[in-house]
Amino acid sequence: MMEKELNRQQDAAKPEPGDRLGAEGTEAQLDDFVGAPPDYNEEEEEQKYFRRKRLGVVKNVVAASLALTLTYAVYLGLLQMQLILHYDETYREVKYSNIQLEDIDHKVLMGINVTPVVALLYTPVLIRFFGTKWAMFLAVGIYALFVSSNYWERYYTLVPSAVAIGVAIVPLWASTGNYITRMAQKYYEYVSYKEEQGQEQERAPRGASNTYIIIFQTVFYACFHLSFVCAQMPMVFFLNSYLYQHNHTLAGVKHCGTLSHGTLAGFNKTVLQSLPRSVNLIIVESALMAAAFLAMLLVLVLCGSAYRPTEEIDLRSIGWGNIFQLPFKHMRDYRLRHLLPFFIYSGFEVLFVCTGFTLNYGVCALGLERLADLLMAYGFSASVCSSLALCTLRLRRQVPLLAGGLLHTALLLALFCWAPEPRHLVQAPLLYAIAVLWGMGSALNKTGISILLGMLYEDKERQDFIFTIYHWWQAVAIFTVYLWSGLPMKAKLSIMLLTLWAALGSYLGMEHKLGRHVAYRLPRIPRPRHTVRGYRYLEEDNSDEPGSEPEDGAKDGDGDDDDDGDERPAEAAGRDKLPNADEEHLD
């Protein structure tokens, strides 16, 4: 009986054939649903993923470049058109007889040029608070606000919008320089993902992303310098048909070039043959407004973030007081101190070519109707010659800055000795040649400085501070050019020439120190102070927090409060970590 009972229990425990087939079928369906397809190639899919990431970076760079090109084309074109219209005596009396338009224009220029002097106090805080992309978007929106204020030209519309432009200039350029450099570093990360996985390296080798910094900065400036060409479209297609010829506008001009004093003394007070209709002005301003709105959309829709959300948290959580102080502390680095004369000269030369050269040389000799042609020659030349910075891929990095400086030295000496004859059109080829050569020097100067800063300061936590310092000094130089507008041309050229020679000598001194491995001082970036522990910080080993590795902690000790300490170059180079591939969820 016991054996029969045992056999019956064993038979009951055995599954029926139908049940066994049903379980196997369920498992097969589950594998089909969640398993990889039979033709799945993990390596090929990984390559496609990182190819999409690289294309996304290229899209970000092109979109940011086009957005800034449109923004500055609209800003420069509108400002130039309005200043010419407001200069005409008849236009002011007929349309704005009782609002003192000359005084308003003076305050507009003052707001644009003076306000950036205080930008060093708020630019890093603004970029860290909003993030790099959103700081760009906010600044581009302020430029669009300036365009909209010109629909109703009054003191309470033009002057506040001009002050807002002055507030936004340095944040726009600092965030854009930081953005382009970060895109180059991200592109390197996506290109070298196999190397990163194979070697399990925690940070990029020093100088690894230099190739992409050179290429991306070259692309950016090649696009941006076209803004000087696009800015002349209102003049070419609209305003030139209303202008008097040079025999009328230059009738009272006696001296040009190096013999001139101030801003084109003796220029006729009436430059318009007939007054443009208000509806035509509204059409032109509406076209410019549409371009400014398109620039905002390019930044908003096509530009991705420069940092991951977790990195943005870390960048802000070092404390707003530290963010405020760090630009000033970075100036203790001898590399930046040696580059300050170049920063200043960069501001001098760009405003000089738009005012001093074009007015006191070009317009004085050829007439106001040739102003657009001169600036277009400069813009085309600067755009094309920006590609010359690619020589840094093969030659030493000193080549672009030294070549641009030597070219501008020759041009400044030539301008110092030359006084064109007023109303003498035979001089046109020489003036265009100088504009083209000046554009070449400007392209080498600006592209070379941005490339050099990207190479010297690879740490992603410092780049917004470095580009803020660069563009703040440039804004201070532009303010200085605004102040010296009444000086004789010989004095202006002498100041520029001395500044350029000081910049070249100081830069060569910096390279000599770096060649001898002289240690430089970098302010310590405090560790992030997180008041809450979100999803990102539940695992300490998987954090973007700078200095979280044991070896850094061993070096720094409990140095969270030691904000005034300086890092050695080797320690500073080790702070820029490569992200893990599985954390790449920025886009």
C-alpha positions in Angstrom: 0.0 0.0 0.0 2.8 2.4 0.8 4.5 1.7 -2.5 1.3 2.4 -4.4 0.7 5.7 -2.5 4.3 6.8 -3.3 4.0 6.0 -7.0 0.7 7.9 -7.1 2.3 11.0 -5.6 5.2 10.9 -8.1 2.8 10.6 -11.0 0.9 13.6 -9.7 4.1 15.6 -9.4 5.0 15.0 -13.1 3.8 17.8 -15.4 1.4 16.9 -18.2 2.9 17.2 -21.7 0.5 20.1 -22.5 1.5 22.0 -19.4 5.2 21.6 -20.3 4.7 22.9 -23.8 2.7 25.8 -22.5 5.5 26.9 -20.1 8.2 26.6 -22.8 6.0 28.6 -25.1 5.6 31.4 -22.5 9.3 31.6 -22.0 9.9 31.7 -25.7 7.4 34.6 -26.1 9.0 36.4 -23.2 12.5 36.1 -24.8 11.1 37.3 -28.1 9.6 40.4 -26.4 12.5 41.5 -24.2 15.5 39.8 -25.8 17.7 41.2 -28.5 16.7 40.5 -32.1 18.7 37.7 -33.7 20.6 40.1 -36.1 21.5 42.6 -33.3 25.1 43.8 -33.4 26.0 45.6 -30.2 29.2 47.2 -31.6 27.4 48.5 -34.7 24.6 50.0 -32.6 27.1 51.6 -30.3 28.9 53.2 -33.3 25.5 54.5 -34.5 24.7 56.0 -31.1 28.0 57.9 -30.8 27.8 59.0 -34.5 24.4 60.6 -33.6 26.0 62.2 -30.6 28.9 63.6 -32.7 26.4 65.0 -35.3 24.5 66.6 -32.5 27.6 68.4 -31.3 28.3 69.7 -34.9 24.6 70.8 -35.1 25.1 72.7 -31.8 28.2 74.5 -33.0 26.7 75.5 -36.4 23.4 76.7 -34.7 25.3 78.8 -32.1 27.5 80.3 -34.8 24.6 81.2 -37.1 22.6 82.6 -34.1 25.4 84.9 -33.1 26.0 85.9 -36.7 22.3 86.9 -37.2 22.2 88.7 -33.8 25.2 90.9 -34.5 24.2 91.5 -38.1 20.8 92.8 -37.0 22.4 94.8 -34.2 25.2 96.5 -36.2 23.0 97.0 -39.3 20.2 98.7 -37.3 22.5 100.8 -35.2 24.4 102.0 -38.3 21.2 102.8 -40.3 19.7 104.7 -37.3 22.8 106.7 -36.6 23.0 107.8 -40.3 19.4 108.8 -40.3 19.6 110.6 -37.0 22.7 112.5 -38.1 20.8 114.2 -41.0 19.7 117.6 -39.8 16.6 117.7 -42.0 15.4 114.3 -40.9 15.7 115.3 -37.2 13.8 118.6 -37.7 11.0 117.1 -39.8 10.4 113.9 -37.9 11.7 114.6 -34.3 11.9 118.3 -33.9 11.1 118.5 -30.2 12.7 115.3 -28.7 16.5 116.2 -29.0 17.5 113.1 -31.0 21.2 114.0 -31.0 21.2 113.8 -27.2 19.3 110.5 -27.2 21.8 109.0 -29.7 24.6 110.2 -27.4 23.0 108.4 -24.4 22.4 105.3 -26.5 26.0 105.0 -27.4 27.0 105.7 -23.8 24.7 103.0 -22.5 26.1 100.4 -25.0 29.7 101.3 -24.3 29.8 102.2 -20.6 27.5 99.5 -19.0 29.8 96.5 -19.9 32.5 98.0 -17.6 30.8 96.5 -14.6 30.0 93.2 -16.3 32.8 91.3 -14.5 30.7 91.6 -11.3 27.7 89.7 -12.6 28.6 87.7 -15.7 29.8 84.5 -14.0 26.9 84.6 -11.6 24.5 85.0 -14.5 26.0 82.1 -16.5 26.1 79.8 -13.5 22.5 80.7 -12.5 20.9 80.3 -15.9 23.4 77.8 -17.5 25.5 78.4 -20.5 22.8 77.8 -23.2 20.1 79.8 -21.4 22.5 82.7 -20.8 23.1 82.8 -24.6 19.3 82.7 -25.1 18.7 85.5 -22.7 21.4 87.7 -24.3 20.1 87.1 -27.8 16.6 88.0 -26.6 17.9 91.3 -25.2 19.3 92.1 -28.6 15.9 91.4 -30.1 14.4 93.8 -27.5 16.8 96.5 -28.8 15.4 96.0 -32.3 11.8 96.2 -31.2 12.5 99.4 -29.3 13.3 101.2 -32.6 9.7 100.9 -33.8 8.9 103.9 -31.4 12.0 106.1 -31.1 11.8 107.9 -27.8 14.1 108.4 -24.9 12.2 105.9 -22.7 12.5 103.2 -25.4 15.9 103.7 -27.0 18.0 104.4 -23.9 16.8 101.6 -21.6 17.2 99.1 -24.4 20.7 100.4 -25.2 21.6 99.9 -21.5 20.2 96.4 -21.6 22.4 95.7 -24.7 25.4 96.9 -22.7 24.5 94.5 -19.8 24.2 91.6 -22.2 27.3 92.0 -24.3 29.9 90.3 -22.0 27.5 87.5 -20.9 26.7 86.7 -24.5 30.3 86.5 -25.6 31.5 84.7 -22.4 28.8 82.0 -22.6 29.3 81.6 -26.4 33.1 81.1 -26.0 32.5 78.6 -23.2 29.8 76.8 -25.3 32.1 76.3 -28.3 34.9 75.0 -26.2 32.7 72.6 -24.3 31.4 71.3 -27.7 34.9 70.5 -28.7 35.6 68.6 -25.5 32.3 66.7 -25.9 33.2 65.8 -29.4 36.5 64.3 -28.3 34.6 62.3 -25.7 32.3 60.8 -28.3 35.1 60.1 -30.7 37.3 58.3 -28.1 34.6 56.3 -26.4 36.3 53.0 -27.2 39.6 54.2 -25.8 37.8 55.3 -22.7 36.1 52.0 -22.2 39.2 50.0 -23.0 41.5 51.8 -20.7 38.9 52.9 -18.1 40.5 56.3 -17.9 39.0 58.8 -15.6 40.0 62.0 -17.4 41.1 63.0 -20.9 44.8 63.3 -21.6 46.0 66.9 -21.5 45.6 68.6 -24.9 43.4 65.7 -26.2 40.6 68.0 -27.4 42.9 70.7 -28.9 42.3 69.6 -32.5 38.5 70.0 -32.1 38.9 73.3 -30.3 40.9 74.7 -33.2 38.3 73.4 -35.8 35.2 74.5 -33.9 36.6 78.0 -33.0 37.5 78.4 -36.7 34.0 77.5 -37.8 32.5 79.9 -35.3 34.6 82.9 -36.3 34.2 82.1 -40.1 30.5 82.4 -39.5 30.6 85.3 -37.1 32.6 87.6 -39.3 30.0 87.4 -42.0 27.8 89.5 -39.6 29.7 92.5 -40.8 28.6 91.6 -44.4 25.0 90.9 -43.4 24.8 94.2 -41.4 25.3 96.2 -44.6 22.1 94.8 -46.2 19.9 97.8 -44.9 22.5 100.2 -46.4 22.8 98.4 -49.7 19.1 97.6 -50.4 17.5 100.6 -48.7 19.5 103.6 -47.4 22.0 104.1 -50.3 19.2 105.2 -52.6 18.5 108.2 -50.3 22.1 109.4 -49.9 23.7 112.4 -51.5 26.9 111.8 -53.5 30.3 112.4 -52.1 30.7 115.9 -53.8 27.9 117.1 -51.5 28.6 115.3 -48.3 32.4 115.9 -48.4 32.2 119.5 -49.5 33.5 120.9 -46.2 36.1 118.2 -45.4 39.7 119.4 -45.6 41.8 116.7 -44.0 41.6 112.9 -44.1 43.5 110.0 -42.6 46.4 110.7 -40.3 45.8 114.5 -40.6 42.2 114.3 -39.4 41.0 115.2 -35.9 38.0 113.7 -34.2 35.3 112.0 -36.2 35.4 113.3 -39.8 35.4 117.1 -39.1 33.6 119.1 -41.7 31.2 116.4 -42.9 28.0 117.9 -44.2 25.0 118.0 -41.8 22.6 116.9 -44.5 23.3 113.5 -46.1 19.8 112.5 -47.3 18.5 113.7 -50.7 14.9 112.7 -49.6 13.5 111.4 -46.4 12.5 107.7 -46.4 8.8 107.1 -45.7 7.9 105.7 -42.3 6.3 102.6 -43.8 9.5 101.7 -45.6 11.4 102.1 -42.3 8.9 99.8 -40.6 9.4 97.2 -43.3 13.2 97.2 -42.9 12.9 97.0 -39.1 10.4 94.2 -39.4 12.8 92.2 -41.5 15.6 92.8 -38.9 13.2 91.8 -36.1 12.4 88.5 -38.0 16.1 87.8 -38.2 16.6 88.5 -34.5 13.7 86.2 -33.7 15.2 83.5 -35.9 18.4 83.8 -33.9 16.5 83.2 -30.7 14.8 80.1 -32.2 18.2 78.7 -33.3 19.5 78.9 -29.7 16.3 77.7 -28.2 15.5 74.8 -30.5 18.8 73.6 -32.1 21.4 74.3 -29.4 21.8 71.5 -26.8 23.0 72.0 -23.3 26.7 72.5 -22.7 26.7 70.4 -19.5 24.6 67.6 -18.1 22.0 68.5 -15.5 24.1 67.0 -12.7 27.1 69.0 -13.8 25.0 72.2 -13.8 24.1 71.4 -10.2 27.8 70.9 -9.3 28.8 74.2 -11.1 26.3 76.2 -9.1 26.6 74.5 -5.7 30.1 75.8 -5.0 28.5 78.9 -3.6 27.5 82.2 -5.2 30.2 84.1 -3.2 32.9 81.8 -4.7 31.4 82.3 -8.2 31.6 86.0 -7.7 35.2 86.0 -6.5 36.8 83.4 -8.9 37.2 85.8 -11.9 39.3 88.1 -9.8 41.3 85.2 -8.4 42.0 83.8 -11.8 43.8 87.0 -12.7 46.6 85.9 -10.4 47.5 83.4 -13.1 50.5 84.8 -15.0 49.2 83.4 -18.3 46.1 85.6 -18.2 48.2 88.6 -17.0 50.5 88.2 -20.0 47.5 88.0 -22.4 45.7 91.1 -21.1 47.4 93.4 -23.6 46.1 91.2 -26.4 42.6 91.3 -24.9 42.8 95.1 -24.9 44.1 95.3 -28.4 41.4 93.0 -29.7 38.8 95.6 -28.5 40.8 98.5 -29.9 41.1 97.1 -33.4 37.5 95.9 -34.0 36.0 99.3 -33.1 38.8 101.2 -34.9 38.0 99.5 -38.2 34.3 100.2 -37.8 34.7 103.9 -36.9 38.2 105.3 -37.3 39.3 103.6 -40.5 36.0 103.5 -42.4 35.1 107.2 -41.5 38.4 109.0 -41.4 40.0 107.1 -44.3 37.3 105.4 -46.4 34.3 107.7 -46.2 36.5 110.8 -46.1 38.0 109.8 -49.5 35.2 108.0 -51.2 31.9 109.3 -49.7 29.3 107.8 -47.4 27.9 105.7 -50.2 31.0 103.5 -50.1 30.8 102.8 -46.4 28.9 99.5 -46.9 31.4 98.3 -49.5 34.4 98.9 -47.2 32.8 97.0 -44.3 31.7 94.2 -46.6 35.3 93.8 -47.8 36.5 93.6 -44.2 33.8 91.1 -43.3 34.4 88.8 -46.2 38.2 88.9 -45.7 37.9 88.1 -42.0 35.5 85.2 -42.6 37.6 83.6 -45.2 40.9 84.2 -43.4 39.5 82.7 -40.2 40.3 79.4 -41.8 44.0 80.3 -41.7 43.8 79.5 -37.9 43.7 75.8 -39.0 47.4 76.1 -39.5 47.7 75.6 -35.8 46.9 71.9 -36.5 50.3 71.6 -38.1 52.3 74.6 -36.9 53.1 76.0 -33.5 50.2 77.7 -31.7 52.0 81.0 -31.7 51.7 81.4 -35.5 48.2 82.9 -35.8 48.7 85.6 -33.1 52.1 86.6 -34.2 51.2 86.7 -37.9 48.1 88.8 -37.2 50.1 91.1 -34.9 52.8 91.7 -37.5 50.3 92.3 -40.2 48.5 94.9 -38.1 51.8 96.5 -37.2 52.6 97.1 -40.9 49.1 98.4 -41.5 49.2 100.8 -38.6 52.5 102.2 -39.7 51.1 102.7 -43.2 48.0 104.4 -41.9 50.2 106.6 -39.6 52.0 108.0 -42.6 49.1 108.2 -45.1 46.6 111.0 -45.5 44.1 110.3 -48.4 42.8 113.2 -50.5 39.2 114.0 -49.9 36.8 113.2 -52.8 39.6 111.4 -54.7 38.1 108.1 -55.9 41.3 106.8 -57.5 42.4 105.8 -53.9 39.6 103.2 -53.7 41.6 100.1 -54.6 44.2 100.9 -51.9 41.5 101.5 -49.3 39.8 98.2 -50.1 43.2 96.4 -49.9 43.8 97.8 -46.4 40.2 96.7 -45.4 40.9 93.2 -46.7 44.3 92.9 -45.0 42.9 94.3 -41.7 40.2 91.7 -41.9 42.9 89.0 -42.2 44.7 90.3 -39.1 41.5 90.5 -37.1 40.6 86.9 -38.0 44.0 85.6 -36.9 43.8 87.7 -33.7 40.4 86.7 -32.5 40.4 83.1 -33.6 43.9 82.7 -32.2 43.0 84.1 -28.7 39.9 81.9 -28.4 41.9 78.8 -29.5 44.7 79.6 -27.0 42.3 80.1 -24.1 40.6 76.8 -24.9 44.0 75.0 -25.0 45.4 76.6 -21.8 42.2 76.2 -19.7 40.8 72.7 -20.3 39.0 72.4 -17.0 35.3 72.7 -17.7 34.8 74.4 -14.3 37.0 77.4 -15.2 36.1 78.2 -18.8 33.2 80.6 -18.1 35.5 82.6 -15.8 38.3 82.7 -18.3 36.1 83.8 -21.2 34.4 86.4 -18.9 37.8 87.9 -18.2 38.7 88.0 -21.9 35.6 89.7 -23.1 35.4 92.1 -20.1 38.8 93.5 -21.0 37.8 93.7 -24.6 34.7 95.6 -23.5 36.9 98.0 -21.4 39.0 98.6 -24.5 35.9 99.4 -26.6 34.8 101.9 -23.9 38.3 103.5 -24.1 37.9 103.9 -27.9 34.5 105.5 -27.3 36.2 108.0 -25.0 39.0 108.9 -27.3 36.8 109.7 -30.3 37.8 113.3 -30.2 41.6 112.7 -30.3 43.8 113.3 -33.4 44.2 110.3 -35.6 48.0 110.2 -35.0 47.3 109.8 -31.2 44.8 107.0 -31.8 47.2 105.1 -34.1 50.1 105.6 -31.7 48.1 104.2 -28.7 47.0 101.2 -30.8 50.6 100.5 -32.1 52.1 100.7 -28.6 49.4 98.4 -27.2 50.0 95.9 -30.0 53.7 95.8 -29.5 53.2 95.4 -25.7 50.8 92.5 -26.5 53.2 90.7 -28.8 56.1 91.1 -26.3 54.0 90.0 -23.4 52.6 87.0 -25.3 56.1 85.8 -26.2 57.1 86.2 -22.6 54.3 83.9 -21.5 55.3 81.3 -24.1 58.9 81.5 -22.8 57.8 80.9 -19.2 55.6 78.0 -20.3 58.6 76.6 -22.2 60.7 76.7 -19.0 57.8 75.0 -17.1 57.4 78.0 -14.7 54.5 77.1 -12.3 51.4 79.1 -12.6 48.8 79.8 -9.9 45.2 78.6 -10.3 42.6 79.4 -7.6 41.1 76.3 -6.0 37.6 75.4 -7.1 35.7 74.6 -3.9 33.9 71.3 -3.8 30.1 71.4 -4.3 28.1 71.9 -1.1 24.9 69.9 -1.7 22.1 70.7 0.8 19.9 67.9 -0.4 20.6 64.4 -1.7 18.7 63.9 -4.9 18.6 60.8 -7.1 22.1 61.8 -8.5 23.9 61.6 -5.2 22.6 58.3 -3.7 25.7 56.6 -5.0 28.9 58.3 -4.0 31.0 56.4 -6.5 28.9 57.6 -9.5 29.2 61.3 -9.0 30.3 64.2 -11.2 31.4 66.0 -8.0 34.9 67.4 -8.7 37.6 66.2 -6.4 35.6 63.2 -5.2 38.3 60.6 -5.9 40.3 59.4 -2.9 43.6 60.6 -4.3 42.2 64.2 -4.6 40.8 63.9 -1.1 44.1 62.7 0.2 45.8 65.8 -1.4 43.3 68.3 -0.3 42.4 66.9 3.1 39.4 68.6 4.6 39.9 71.6 2.3 36.3 72.5 1.5 36.6 75.8 3.2 40.1 76.6 1.8 38.9 78.6 -1.1 41.9 80.9 -1.2 44.4 78.1 -1.7 46.0 77.7 -5.1 46.3 74.5 -7.2 49.5 73.3 -8.8 49.3 72.8 -12.6 49.2 69.0 -12.2 46.4 69.1 -9.7 44.4 71.6 -11.9 44.9 69.4 -15.0 43.4 66.5 -13.1 40.1 68.1 -12.3 38.5 67.8 -15.8 37.1 64.3 -15.7 35.6 62.4 -18.6 32.0 61.3 -18.0 30.9 57.7 -18.0 29.2 56.5 -21.1 26.2 55.3 -19.2 25.6 58.8 -17.8 25.4 60.5 -21.2 21.8 61.8 -21.1 22.4 65.4 -21.9 20.6 65.6 -25.2 
